[in-house]
Amino acid sequence: MKPTDERSHESTDARTGRRLDGYGVLITGAGRGIGAATARRLTAEGARVLVTDRDADRAAATAETLPGARSFGCDVADRASVEAAVAYAVEHVGSLDVLVNNAHSCTPDAPLFEDEPDEDWALDLDITLTGAFRCARAALPHLVASGRGSIVMIGSVNGARDFGNHAYSAAKAGLAGLTRTLSGHAAPRGVRVNLIEPGTIHTPAWAGREAVLDRAAALYPLGRVCTPDDIASAVAFLASADASWITGVTLPVDGGILASDVGLRRAFRGAEL
Ligand SMILES: NC(=O)c1ccc[n+]([C@@H]2O[C@H](COP(=O)([O-])OP(=O)(O)OC[C@H]3O[C@@H](n4cnc5c(N)ncnc54)[C@H](O)[C@@H]3O)[C@@H](O)[C@H]2O)c1
């Protein structure tokens, strides 16, 4: 068994309050939305971030705003592209301590399940679940070498409860399984693997559907939808030594929606829905 490097037990730098000073981080799908917010937060905590995205221009635009960050065009559906991104991180960022598996695909459901095309199912599984596997496989040797390595998967409440989107939800549930098996495999090698399950988040993915977000907000126990920064701060915690004894867990960041059904509570109280 490889003992965990003592660096993994370092706590927050008391002088700076920055928990990720000197960490090298690779984030997938980080050209916008949660990935970009996470890149900003981890940079603010001292990390050097490789912003990757299938859209290389988008990744570059995000990285330009962040001190010490670099960008790389990476499609998680392509093994060679993933391996090139990991190699670039090791060479140009200097180390790879944290992988954030954030890229996803969510194809709208067909009106009838019987009409779901194989292609839509395969696409969502390939990018959302297999993409995370490809990235973890390529990054793991470097995370082991880091001595304080960790993987943070971005799942969804869809992986735990029915909110529609069959293939996307199956892929997100698959991430919970991968998180558990990989955490057991990687723990003796000093690498932690955890999963965040966000609720509805106001990102560019919701552009043009803001009215849906307003309706959804009323159904969240905490009375609003999530912001990208809510997720970024959870990633920063799980990636840091503050979480050095946490692995294999699923952390909902969901305004309470997995724990409590606001609509039913109101119905039982006889209140207006
Ligand atoms: N927005 C929400 O309501 C919500 C809710 C729960 C979970 N999530 C999860 O949060 C994560 C980020 O979501 P978001 O709303 O920020 O998404 P987004 O659509 O705003 O951004 C996703 C980024 O991923 C990139 N991307 C798409 N396919 C890719 C591929 N094959 N390889 C690399 N990059 C690719 C896109 O170019 C885009 O820049 C996803 O895992 C998503 O499932 C989002």
The ligand as an ORCA input file, in Angstrom:
! r2SCAN-3c Opt
* xyz 0 1
  N     -26.956     23.445    -15.633
  C     -27.639     22.607    -14.852
  O     -28.820     22.839    -14.531
  C     -26.974     21.360    -14.332
  C     -27.640     20.619    -13.334
  C     -27.035     19.475    -12.809
  C     -25.795     19.100    -13.270
  N     -25.168     19.829    -14.235
  C     -23.867     19.357    -14.696
  O     -22.899     20.380    -14.590
  C     -21.912     20.200    -15.614
  C     -21.739     21.481    -16.394
  O     -22.996     21.932    -16.870
  P     -23.187     23.405    -17.467
  O     -24.603     23.755    -17.252
  O     -22.104     24.295    -16.963
  O     -22.972     23.103    -19.028
  P     -22.782     24.114    -20.262
  O     -23.568     23.528    -21.391
  O     -23.017     25.540    -19.877
  O     -21.211     23.969    -20.592
  C     -20.703     22.709    -20.921
  C     -19.386     22.846    -21.665
  O     -18.985     21.516    -22.017
  C     -18.455     21.533    -23.321
  N     -18.563     20.194    -23.921
  C     -19.667     19.610    -24.465
  N     -19.331     18.403    -24.953
  C     -18.001     18.220    -24.701
  C     -17.098     17.176    -24.980
  N     -17.464     16.075    -25.649
  N     -15.818     17.306    -24.563
  C     -15.418     18.430    -23.915
  N     -16.237     19.470    -23.668
  C     -17.525     19.352    -24.046
  C     -19.272     22.586    -24.063
  O     -18.561     23.091    -25.197
  C     -19.512     23.638    -22.980
  O     -18.532     24.673    -23.017
  C     -22.388     19.020    -16.443
  O     -21.770     17.844    -16.004
  C     -23.878     18.973    -16.157
  O     -24.423     17.685    -16.353
  C     -25.731     20.947    -14.773
*
